[in-house]
C-alpha cells in the first residue's frame, strides 16, 4: 500500500501551464507542490516575468518552483503541433492570458474537450463573465475597484496592499477549482471548464466591509480611521524609537496586560471596566499607555507578552524573514537552486500533510530546460528534435544537436 508520507496527493496528474506574472504561476506552483507534473510552456525567448525589474524582480523565483520548462514558438506550425500533442497527454491545462488568445491556437476549452473529454481547463482571468470581462486587470486595478485600496489607506489616499494579494488568492481559488473538477471527473469521467476571477477575489476580501455596512447602515471608514473593536490593538513606539504591535482584545487579556506591567490603577479604574468602555476611552487611555510603555524596550515588552500569552508582533521587513527563527526551525523556508545555478530560500505552502511540509523537488528551470526531453517523451525522434532546435522552434540550453555532438 502506498505510503502517505512518500506519495504526493497529485502524483500522476499532468498540468500544462500557459502563464506569466503571478496569478497563473501561483496556481501552477501549488499544483506542483502537491505533486502534479507541471509543464510551463514559454516562448523560446523565455517568460518575460523572468527579467522584470524592481518590485517584480522576485516574481519568477517565488511562483515557479516544481515545474518543467518547455520553450516553444507557438506561431510556428511545428511548434503548435508539438503543443497539441503535449496537451493531449494532460489532465489539466491552465492559462492566464487575455481573452481569445488560447482560441487563436486551438487551445481553448471547446477545442481541448473535442480532443479529450476528460480535460480540465482553468482560465485565470481579470473578471469572470459579465460586463467587465474584456477589461485588462491588474492586482492594483481590482484593489481600487473592489474597495480594498479604499479600506487600506486613509480617506482620500487609496493604498494598495503591499503584496500581490489578489493574484495569489486568485491562483489559490484556481487550485480549489481544479481539485473539485478532478473529484468530479472521478465520478463522471468528464472534465470541465473553470474560471477564477481577479476582481471577484478582491470583492470577497471586501465582503466583511460590505456586510458591516449592511448590518450597521453606516459606510465603513478606512482602516486607519476605523472605530476600534478592541481597546488595545495598535502599534506602539517604545524605548529608543522601536515599534511593536500589541493587542489586548478581551477582558481576560486586559487584566493580564495590566497585571504584567503593574498597571493596577488602570485595572481598578471603573471607566475601563469592560471592552466597550475601554474602546470609548481610547482617546485618553491610549496616550497614557503609550507614555508608560515608552520606558520599556521592544525586547522587554515582547518577553512580557510572550510569557503571559498576549498577542504581539515585531514590525518586520520582508528581508528580515530570512532569519526568522520560527520559519527556520519549523522548516518553513526551503533552499532551492535558481534558474542561474545559485541558491535561494523560499517560503513553502502554509500547510502540513501528516506533519510534512511540501518542498521543492527540482531546481527552477532555465528557459526550455526540459524541451528536448519532453518532446522525446511525446514520440519525437532525435532528428526531429534537432531540426526544431536548429530552426529555433524550440529552445533547450542543455540540448546538443547531432551535428554539434559529431563536431565535438
N, C-alpha and C positions, 0 to 999 in steps of 0.2 A: 504493500500500500504506500502511495507517495507520502513523503514527509512534508507536513505543512511548513516546516522551517526551511526547506530547500526549494519547494515548488512555489513559484510566484503566482498570484491569482490569475493573471492574464497570459501566462505562458501558453504558446501555441496560437495566439491571436496576432495577426499581421495588420499593422496600421501603415497606410501610405499617407504621408503628411505633405500638403502643399501649403506652406505658411511662411510668414515673416513677422517681424516685430515681436509682440508679446502674447496676444490672446491665443492664436493658434499654437505657437510653440509651447505655451504653458500646458495646454491640453495634451499635446504630444508627449511632453516631458512626464506628466503624471501617468499617462498610459504606459510609457516606457518604464518608469519606476515600478509600476505594478506588474511588470514582466512582459508586456507586449513587445513584439518585434517591430520597432518603429523605423520606417524608412523616410528620411527627409529628402524630398525632391527639390533641388536647387537649380538655378541657371548655371551654365558652365562657368560663369564668372563668379558664382557664389551668391548666397543670400546677402543682400545689401546690409542687413542687420549686423553682419559680422564686422562692418567697418564704421558703424555710427560713432560720432564723437560725443563728448560732453556727458550729459545726464543719461544718454542712451548707450554709453560705451560698454556697460556690463550686460546688456540685454542678451546677446548671443550665449555667453557663458552661463548665464543664470538659467535659461529656459530651454537648453538644447542638449542636455545630457541623455545618455541611454538611447541614442539614435544612431542610425547609419546614414551616410550621405550618398545620394545618387545625383550627380551633376549632369544635366542633360538639356539640350536645346529643344524646347517644345515646339518651336516654329519650324523645325526640320521634320519632314515626313518620317525619316528613320527614327528620330528621337521620340516623336509622338507614338510611333508604332511600339517602341520599347516600353513606353509608359502604359499603353493599353495592355500590353502583355503583363506588366507588373500589377496593375490594378485588378486583373483577372485572378491574381493569387491572394488578394487582400480580403480581410474581413471588414475593415473599416477604412474609409477614405475621409480625411478631414482637410478643410481648406478655410482660409480667411481672406480671400481676395474679393475684389469688387464684384458686384452682381453681374452675371453674364459671362464672366471670363472663363469659368470652367465649361460652360456650354459651348463656347467657341472651340474648345479642344475635344469635345465629346466626352467630357469628364463630369458632367452634371448628373444628378441622381437618376433622371429618366434614362439617360444613356447607359449609365453603370448598371442599373437594375435590369435593363433589357438583356444585358450580357450575363448578369449574375444576380438572380432574385434574392440571394442571401446577403448581398452587400448592404452595409450600413454606411450612410453618408452623413457627415456632420459639416454644416456650414456655420462658421462663426462670423457673425455679421454685426454691423453697427446698429441696425434696427431690425426687429422682427417684421414680418409682412404688414404693411399699412402705409399711411400717407408719407412717412419719413424713410421708407425702406431704401430709396435710391440715394439718399444723402450720404456724404462722406462723413464718417465719425472717427473721432479720436477720444482717448480717455478724458482729456481735458474738455472736449466738446460736450460729452454726455454729463460730466460733472457739473457743468454750467447749466445744462438743460434740465437735469433731474433734481436740482436743489441742493446737491451735496456741497458745491462750492459756496453757495449762499450760506449754508449752515456752518461751514468751516471757518470763514473769515468774518471779521467784524462788519457791521452794517455799512454798505457802500463799497466794501472791498472783498468781493468774492475771491476765494482762495482755493485752489485745487489741493487735494490731499497729496502728501509728499511721497506717493508711490503710485504705480500703475494699478490701482486697486480694482478697477472695473475690468481691465484686460485680464488680470489674474483670476478674478472671480468668474468672469465670463468663460474662461478656459475651464475652470472647475465645473461650472454647470454643463459645459460641453461633455466633460468626462461622465458626469451623472447621466446625461442623456445616452451616451454610448453604453454604459453599464446596463441601463434599463433596456436598451434595444437588443443587447446581447442576450439578456434574460428572456425577452420576448421571442427572440429568434429560436431559442431552445424549445419553446412551446409551439411556434407556428411554422418554423422553417424559413421564414421570410425576414429580410432586413427592413429598414425604413429610413426615411429622410428626417434629419434632426436639424434644428437651428437653435443657436444660442445668441442672444442679443446683448450688445454692449450697453445700449441705453436702458433696456429693461433690467439689466443687472443693477445699474445705478438707481433706478426707481425703487428697486427692492431695498437698497441701502437707505433710501429716504423714507421708506414706508412708516417707520416709527414716528417720524415727524408729521407725516400726513395724518396718522391716527391721533397724534397729540392734538392736532387742530380739530379733528372730528370729535374728540372727547371733550375738549375744553371750549371750543368755539373761538379760540384765540390763536392768531398766527404765531408759530414758534419762532422765537428770536434766534439769531445765530448763536453758536455755542459760546463764543467769547462773552456774550451778553445774556446768556440763559439764566433763568431763575433756578438756582441750585436746588437739587433734590436732596442733597446731603450737606451737613453742616461743615465738615472738613473734607474737601475733595478738590485739592488745588496744588499748585506749585508754590513752594516757599523758598525764598532766598535766605540762606543761613550764613554762618560764620565764613569769613574770607570770600564772600560773594558767590559761594557754591549754591547750586539749586538742587532741590529734591521734591518729588511729588509725594504727597501724603494723603491718606484717607482715613476717616473715621465715620462710617456710614450707618451705624446703628447705635442704640443706647448702650449696648454692651461695649462696643468699641470705644465710644466716648468715655465711659468710665475707665476702661483700661488705659486709654491715652492719658487722661488726667492723672491717674494713679501713677503711671510710669514716669511722668515728668514732675510729679509732686504739685500739680495744679489743683490743690484741694479747694481753693476758693472758687474756682470755676465750676468744680463739681457740685459745690453747695449752693451756687447761685440759682435762685428759682427762675430767673429769666432764661436759663439754659436747660431747663428740665424738659427733655424730650426733643426729638429731631426737628419737629416743626418749629418749636420756639427757637431752637438754635439757628435754623435757616433764616428766620425772620430777624435774628440778632446778628447776622453775619457782618453788617456794616460796621459794627463796633467790636464784635468778638474777634473777627479775623485779624484786624490790625493789632489787637492785643496779643493774640497767639503768635503772630509774626514777630512782634517785639521780643517776646520771651524766647522763641526758638532761635533768634539771631545770635544768641550766646553759645549755641551748640554747633559743632562741626557736622558736616554731612555724614561722616562715618559714625559719629556718636548717635545721631538720630536714627540712622539705619540699624545700628546694633540694638537700640531700644525697641524699635518697631519689629525687627526680626524676632527678638526674644519674646515679645508679647503677642506675636501673631497678628500684627496690624499690617494693612496693605500700604506699601510704599514702593517707590521706584526711583533709581537714579535717572537723570536725564542724559541718556547715552546718545552718542553719534553713531551712525552706521559702521564706521571703521573700527569702533571700539568693540563691536560684537565678535570680531575675530579672536578676542581674548576673553570672552565671557566664560567664566568657569562652569556655569551650568551647561552651556552649549558644548563645551569641550568634554566635560566628564560624562555627559549623557549620550554622547555620540551624535549630537545634533548638527555638527559640521563634519563633512567628509572631504578628503583630498581627492581631487580629480585632475587627470592630465589634460592640459588645454590643447586646443587645436594647433598651437605652435610648439608643442612639446614640453612646455613648462608645467608648473603645478599651481593650483589654487585650491582654497577650501570653499565649499558651497553649503548653504543650509539644505537639509533634507526635508522631505514632506513631514508635516507636523502630526504624524501618527505612528503607531507601532502595530505590527501584526504578530501576535503571540510574543510580544516583547521585543520584536526585531524591527530595527529601522531599515528603510528601503534605500540603499545607497547606489552610487554609480557602479555600473558593471562594465563600462567601456570608456575609453578616452573620448573627449569631444572630437568629432571628426573634422579633419581638414576638408576643404571643398572636394566633393567627389571621392572621398576616401574608399568607399566600397563600390564604386561604379562598375568596375570590371568584374568583381566577384559576384555582384548581384545579377549582371547580365549573363554571366556563365550559369548561374543557378536557373535563369529563365530559359536556358537552352541555346544561347548564342555561342557560336563556335569561336575559337581563338582568332581565326581570320576575320570574322565579323566584328569582333571587339576591336581588333587592331584597326580595321577600316573606320569604325566610328570614332576611335581616338584620333586617328590621323586627320579625319575630316572635321574635327572639333565639335562633333555632335554630342560626345560625352567628354567629361574630364575626370581624370583619376591620377593624382600626383605620384602614386606608387606603381602604376602600371607601366610596363615596358612593352612596346610593340615588338613583333617578331624581328623586324629589321634592326631595332636597337639591340635586341638580345644577340643577334648574329654579329653585329658590329663590335660588341664587347667581348 
